[in-house]
Amino acid sequence: MSRTELVNEIFDRLEKEHVNLYHSISKREFQKHKKEFLKNVDTLDELHFDAGILKLFALFKDAHTSYRYAFDHVDADDLFFVERKLFVKSGKKLEQVVKINEHDINQVVEKLKEVVPYEVDEWFFTKVFDLLKSPKALAMVDMGSGDNQIFYTTESGKVHVKTCLSNDVKLESGKNTVKDVCVPYQFRLKNSILEVRYPSCQSCPQYPFNKFCQDIEKVCEKKMPRACLVDLRDNVGGDSEVIHPLIEFLFENRIKTYVLMNERVFSSGTFALADLKYFCNAKFLGTNAGQPTRRYGWTGRDAVENKRFSYSTHYFDFCTLPDKHCKIKSDTIKVFDYEGVIRADVYIPKTIDDIKMGKDLQKKKALKYIEKEMKKECELE
């Protein structure tokens, strides 16, 4: 199959399988971009051929519809991305990176936007950190160093050289298999606040989420908590129904509910947000989520030869979402009265101080906020 045939086959299948592919770009406009790409497609090296396909997928503005490419990455345990800024640890100091491979970092970030499928900026900035550590990604947008290294220049002028861990990067199969590794959901009851960590919409085979919720109920039998903080940070999805036993417990016991969220709350993680907001009237603390109130999802997968891609098979509207997925009775979930990114009610960002001190100050501030609200309620009683 020629490259032109390959590209046409990929997007012909995508058009057939996607629930509404041209929701953010007209078919005519997309075909114009594809035609321009195909003009010189046979003259491109493999890297820029893949880059061209990535750019075409990004035009659909659907984070679930993507060309699945295996990016490499450098050894960068001392790199941190906070409040949309990149920092490198130098000794005991954290210095802001201003250049990558001698290119202004803001220009690099803007170029990388061309290869990332996203609906809201919040999700793009969660993805860009990985790409800023990838020699292949930087080379795709002509911001590479010419080898498997990346040069990070800080405000002081110091250059930090990072080397790629391995050139042999393989793409995971993407099959929907149950992981044997236990999902690290946790809980504790302290100062009348139930804290629940829910980082993934997955139930652990060794410790099912139902059993986890039963253990919560046992601990709360003696003294029911006055409030609950559900920590959803970094929850990029899975099975949207896993969290339902916890929602039912909070709803039935009328426990005042808060959610700690960030830009990496995505896919089924946004279902958890919507259900907690609707059924428990949860207040959102933290930063905005990685998707909007109206979005596409429920991923399908396909491949043409060795080129893999995913696509959305459903449309979700959290402003008027029919309730067919929760035991708590309701005709229709009408969670949000606005369009756009799912917003935090109370803005509590993760800051550079969290990194410098090595502490979860964001969560600490969220708990302090809840304690203040509980105190106010006591004074009014």
Long-range contacts (C-beta under 8 A, 24 or more apart in sequence): 1-304, 1-305, 2-42, 3-41, 3-42, 3-49, 4-38, 4-41, 4-42, 6-304, 6-305, 6-307, 7-34, 7-37, 7-38, 7-41, 7-53, 7-56, 9-304, 10-53, 10-304, 10-307, 10-309, 11-56, 13-302, 13-304, 14-65, 14-302, 14-309, 14-311, 17-300, 17-302, 17-311, 17-313, 18-60, 18-62, 18-65, 18-311, 18-312, 18-313, 19-296, 19-312, 19-313, 19-314, 19-315, 20-296, 20-315, 21-60, 21-65, 21-311, 22-60, 23-60, 23-61, 23-62, 23-296, 24-59, 24-60, 24-61, 24-62, 25-59, 25-60, 25-61, 30-56, 30-59, 30-60, 33-59, 47-136, 47-139, 47-140, 48-140, 50-140, 51-115, 51-140, 51-141, 53-307, 54-114, 54-115, 54-140, 55-114, 55-115, 57-117, 57-309, 58-113, 58-114, 58-115, 58-116, 58-117, 58-118, 60-117, 61-117, 61-118, 61-119, 62-117, 62-119, 62-296, 62-311, 62-312, 63-117, 63-118, 63-119, 63-123, 63-266, 63-290, 63-291, 63-295, 64-117, 64-267, 64-296, 64-297, 64-298, 64-299, 64-310, 64-311, 64-312, 65-117, 65-296, 65-309, 65-310, 65-311, 65-312, 66-117, 66-309, 66-310, 67-307, 67-308, 67-309, 68-171, 68-174, 68-308, 68-309, 68-310, 69-171, 70-169, 70-170, 70-171, 71-130, 71-131, 71-134, 71-136, 71-137, 71-169, 72-134, 72-135, 72-136, 72-148, 72-164, 72-165, 72-166, 72-167, 72-169, 73-130, 73-133, 73-134, 73-164, 73-165, 74-133, 74-134, 74-135, 74-148, 74-149, 74-150, 74-162, 74-163, 74-164, 74-165, 75-162, 75-163, 75-164, 75-165, 76-133, 76-162, 79-132, 79-133, 79-152, 79-162, 80-352, 80-355, 81-125, 81-128, 81-129, 81-132, 82-350, 82-351, 82-352, 82-354, 82-355, 83-349, 83-350, 83-351, 83-352, 84-125, 86-129, 86-132, 86-152, 87-352, 87-355, 88-152, 88-154, 88-160, 90-154, 90-158, 90-160, 94-352, 94-355, 94-356, 95-154, 95-155, 95-156, 95-158, 96-154, 96-155, 97-152, 97-153, 97-154, 98-153, 98-154, 98-155, 99-151, 99-152, 99-153, 100-132, 100-138, 100-143, 100-150, 100-151, 100-152, 100-153, 101-138, 101-143, 101-144, 101-145, 101-150, 101-151, 102-151, 102-153, 103-143, 105-132, 107-143, 108-132, 108-138, 108-141, 108-143, 111-141, 111-142, 111-143, 112-137, 112-141, 114-141, 115-140, 115-141, 119-291, 119-292, 119-295, 120-288, 120-290, 120-291, 120-292, 120-340, 120-341, 121-341, 122-263, 122-287, 122-288, 122-289, 122-290, 122-341, 123-263, 123-266, 123-290, 123-291, 125-263, 126-263, 126-264, 126-266, 126-290, 133-162, 135-164, 171-308, 174-301, 174-308, 174-310, 178-202, 178-205, 180-205, 182-206, 182-207, 183-209, 185-209, 185-212, 187-212, 187-215, 187-216, 187-219, 189-219, 189-220, 189-223, 189-225, 191-371, 192-223, 192-225, 192-226, 192-227, 192-374, 193-225, 193-226, 193-227, 193-228, 193-229, 193-367, 193-370, 193-371, 193-374, 194-220, 194-225, 194-227, 194-228, 194-229, 194-255, 195-228, 195-229, 195-231, 195-367, 196-228, 196-229, 196-230, 196-231, 196-246, 197-231, 198-230, 198-231, 198-232, 198-235, 198-243, 198-246, 198-272, 199-231, 199-232, 199-233, 199-234, 199-235, 200-235, 200-236, 200-237, 200-238, 201-235, 201-237, 201-238, 201-239, 201-240, 201-242, 201-243, 201-267, 201-268, 201-269, 201-271, 201-272, 202-238, 202-239, 202-242, 203-239, 203-242, 209-242, 209-243, 209-245, 209-246, 210-245, 213-245, 213-246, 213-249, 216-246, 216-249, 217-249, 220-253, 224-253, 224-255, 225-255, 226-255, 226-256, 226-374, 227-255, 227-256, 227-257, 227-258, 227-370, 227-373, 227-374, 228-255, 228-256, 228-257, 228-258, 229-258, 229-259, 229-260, 229-285, 229-363, 229-366, 229-367, 229-370, 230-257, 230-258, 230-259, 230-260, 230-272, 230-276, 230-282, 231-259, 231-260, 231-363, 232-259, 232-260, 232-261, 232-265, 232-269, 232-272, 232-273, 233-260, 233-261, 233-262, 233-264, 233-265, 233-286, 234-262, 234-264, 234-265, 235-264, 235-265, 235-266, 235-268, 235-269, 235-272, 236-264, 236-265, 236-266, 236-267, 236-269, 236-290, 237-266, 237-267, 237-268, 237-269, 238-267, 238-268, 239-268, 240-268, 240-271, 240-272, 240-325, 241-325, 241-326, 243-272, 243-275, 243-276, 244-275, 244-325, 244-326, 244-327, 247-275, 247-276, 247-279, 247-280, 247-326, 247-328, 248-327, 248-328, 250-276, 250-279, 250-280, 251-279, 251-280, 251-328, 255-280, 256-373, 257-281, 257-282, 257-283, 258-282, 258-283, 258-284, 258-285, 258-366, 258-369, 258-370, 259-283, 259-284, 259-285, 259-286, 260-285, 260-286, 260-348, 260-362, 260-363, 260-366, 261-285, 261-286, 261-287, 261-288, 261-289, 261-344, 262-286, 262-287, 262-289, 262-350, 263-287, 263-288, 263-289, 263-290, 264-290, 265-289, 265-290, 265-291, 265-342, 266-290, 266-291, 267-291, 267-297, 270-295, 270-318, 270-342, 271-316, 271-325, 273-342, 274-318, 274-321, 274-333, 274-335, 274-336, 275-326, 275-333, 277-335, 277-336, 278-330, 278-333, 278-334, 278-335, 279-326, 279-328, 279-330, 283-345, 283-346, 284-342, 284-343, 284-344, 284-345, 284-346, 285-344, 285-345, 285-346, 285-348, 285-366, 285-369, 286-344, 286-346, 286-347, 286-348, 286-349, 286-362, 286-366, 287-344, 287-347, 287-348, 287-349, 287-350, 288-341, 288-342, 288-343, 288-344, 289-341, 289-342, 289-343, 291-341, 291-342, 292-339, 292-340, 292-341, 292-342, 293-317, 293-318, 293-319, 293-335, 293-336, 293-338, 293-339, 293-340, 293-341, 293-342, 294-318, 294-319, 294-339, 318-342
